[in-house]
Amino acid sequence: MLLDIEGEQVLVGQEELGRLLDLRIASLTMQWWLSADTDVCDEYVYEPFGCEIQMLWLDGLYPEEVRLVESAVIAAATQRSVPTRAVVVDRRGISDPDDWDSFMLYDEVAVPRFPESVIAQESITEKLMRAVPGLAKESVGGHLTRLASARQT
């Protein structure tokens, strides 16, 4: 695992990374590998009002690798003891990740361009279904529901 520190890649072990994440004092950009030549960038931000935001950049991955990472993220989101608010799956990059913060974290009603799917808590899925017509609903386990365009399902 490499950590981006002031533009430099610094090798960090899992224990040290866990310690840094637990401190919640700064945003972290991590780079980790699926194979010797395939990496994933992960940007971690702790919001002072008590939640975390992670953005995974999967550019350059093969479709099977993208599905693998997506499955791992969804499995982690449904099994964590701390409730996950939402997971936005945007394979085509049609919306800016930062555009979702206001909708997911605050009372913003404007919805960014809807991606492939959004997996979220019921209060968020209800708000999305009111704002975006034609969404199909599917339970993914735990307290989360997947919303996708009815044309995609």
C-alpha positions as CSV (number, residue, x, y, z in Angstrom):
1,M,0.0,0.0,0.0
2,L,1.3,3.4,-1.0
3,L,0.2,6.6,0.6
4,D,0.4,9.9,-1.3
5,I,2.2,12.3,1.0
6,E,2.8,15.8,-0.6
7,G,2.9,14.2,-4.0
8,E,5.3,11.4,-3.0
9,Q,4.4,7.8,-2.8
10,V,5.4,6.4,0.7
11,L,5.1,2.7,1.5
12,V,2.9,2.1,4.5
13,G,2.0,-1.1,6.2
14,Q,-1.6,-2.0,7.1
15,E,-1.2,-1.4,10.8
16,E,0.2,2.1,10.2
17,L,-2.5,2.9,7.7
18,G,-5.1,1.8,10.2
19,R,-3.6,4.1,12.8
20,L,-3.6,7.0,10.4
21,L,-7.2,6.4,9.5
22,D,-8.2,6.2,13.1
23,L,-6.6,9.6,13.8
24,R,-9.1,11.2,11.4
25,I,-6.9,14.3,11.1
26,A,-6.4,14.5,7.3
27,S,-7.5,13.3,4.0
28,L,-5.5,10.3,2.7
29,T,-4.9,9.1,-0.9
30,M,-3.9,5.5,-1.0
31,Q,-2.8,3.3,-3.9
32,W,-3.2,-0.5,-3.6
33,W,-2.8,-3.3,-6.1
34,L,-5.1,-6.1,-7.5
35,S,-2.1,-7.5,-9.3
36,A,1.5,-6.6,-10.0
37,D,0.5,-4.2,-12.7
38,T,-3.0,-3.2,-11.7
39,D,-3.6,-0.5,-9.0
40,V,-6.5,1.2,-7.5
41,C,-6.5,4.8,-6.1
42,D,-8.6,5.4,-3.0
43,E,-9.2,8.8,-1.6
44,Y,-10.4,8.9,2.0
45,V,-11.9,11.9,3.7
46,Y,-13.2,12.1,7.2
47,E,-16.0,14.6,7.6
48,P,-16.0,16.3,11.1
49,F,-19.7,15.7,11.7
50,G,-19.0,12.0,12.0
51,C,-18.8,10.2,8.6
52,E,-16.2,9.1,6.1
53,I,-16.2,9.5,2.3
54,Q,-14.1,7.3,0.0
55,M,-13.7,7.6,-3.7
56,L,-12.2,4.7,-5.6
57,W,-10.7,5.5,-9.0
58,L,-10.8,2.3,-11.1
59,D,-9.5,3.7,-14.4
60,G,-7.5,1.2,-16.4
61,L,-9.0,-1.8,-14.8
62,Y,-10.5,-4.6,-16.8
63,P,-14.3,-5.1,-16.4
64,E,-13.8,-8.2,-14.2
65,E,-11.5,-6.3,-12.0
66,V,-14.0,-3.5,-11.7
67,R,-16.7,-6.0,-10.7
68,L,-14.3,-7.5,-8.1
69,V,-13.6,-4.1,-6.4
70,E,-17.3,-3.2,-6.6
71,S,-18.4,-6.5,-5.0
72,A,-15.8,-6.0,-2.2
73,V,-17.0,-2.5,-1.5
74,I,-20.6,-3.5,-1.4
75,A,-19.9,-6.5,0.8
76,A,-18.0,-4.3,3.2
77,A,-20.8,-1.7,3.2
78,T,-23.4,-4.3,4.1
79,Q,-21.4,-6.0,6.8
80,R,-20.0,-3.0,8.7
81,S,-21.2,-2.4,12.2
82,V,-21.2,1.4,11.5
83,P,-24.0,2.0,9.0
84,T,-23.0,3.0,5.5
85,R,-25.0,5.9,4.2
86,A,-24.5,5.3,0.5
87,V,-22.3,3.8,-2.3
88,V,-22.5,5.6,-5.7
89,V,-21.4,3.3,-8.6
90,D,-20.5,5.4,-11.6
91,R,-18.6,3.3,-14.1
92,R,-18.9,5.8,-16.9
93,G,-17.9,8.9,-14.9
94,I,-21.1,10.8,-15.8
95,S,-21.2,12.7,-12.5
96,D,-18.5,14.3,-10.4
97,P,-18.1,12.5,-7.1
98,D,-18.1,15.7,-5.1
99,D,-21.6,16.6,-6.5
100,W,-23.1,13.8,-4.4
101,D,-21.9,15.1,-1.1
102,S,-24.6,17.8,-0.8
103,F,-27.3,15.3,-1.7
104,M,-26.0,12.5,0.6
105,L,-24.9,14.4,3.6
106,Y,-27.2,17.5,3.7
107,D,-30.7,18.3,2.7
108,E,-29.8,19.2,-0.9
109,V,-32.6,18.1,-3.3
110,A,-30.8,18.5,-6.6
111,V,-29.7,15.1,-7.8
112,P,-26.5,14.9,-9.9
113,R,-26.7,12.9,-13.2
114,F,-27.8,9.5,-12.1
115,P,-25.0,6.8,-12.6
116,E,-25.4,3.1,-13.0
117,S,-26.6,2.6,-9.5
118,V,-26.8,4.0,-6.0
119,I,-26.8,1.8,-3.0
120,A,-28.1,3.6,0.1
121,Q,-30.1,3.7,3.3
122,E,-33.8,3.9,2.9
123,S,-34.2,7.6,3.6
124,I,-31.8,8.4,0.8
125,T,-33.4,5.9,-1.6
126,E,-36.8,7.4,-0.9
127,K,-35.5,10.8,-1.7
128,L,-33.9,9.6,-4.9
129,M,-37.0,7.8,-6.1
130,R,-39.0,11.0,-5.6
131,A,-36.4,13.0,-7.6
132,V,-35.5,10.5,-10.4
133,P,-38.4,8.8,-12.2
134,G,-38.0,5.2,-13.4
135,L,-35.7,3.7,-10.8
136,A,-35.9,0.1,-9.8
137,K,-35.3,-1.0,-6.2
138,E,-33.5,-4.1,-5.0
139,S,-32.3,-5.0,-1.5
140,V,-28.6,-5.8,-1.2
141,G,-28.6,-6.8,2.5
142,G,-28.2,-5.1,5.8
143,H,-29.9,-1.7,5.8
144,L,-29.0,-0.9,2.1
145,T,-31.1,-0.8,-1.1
146,R,-29.8,-0.6,-4.7
147,L,-31.4,1.8,-7.1
148,A,-30.8,1.6,-10.8
149,S,-32.5,2.8,-13.9
150,A,-35.4,0.4,-14.7
151,R,-33.9,0.1,-18.2
152,Q,-30.6,-1.3,-16.8
153,T,-32.2,-4.0,-14.6
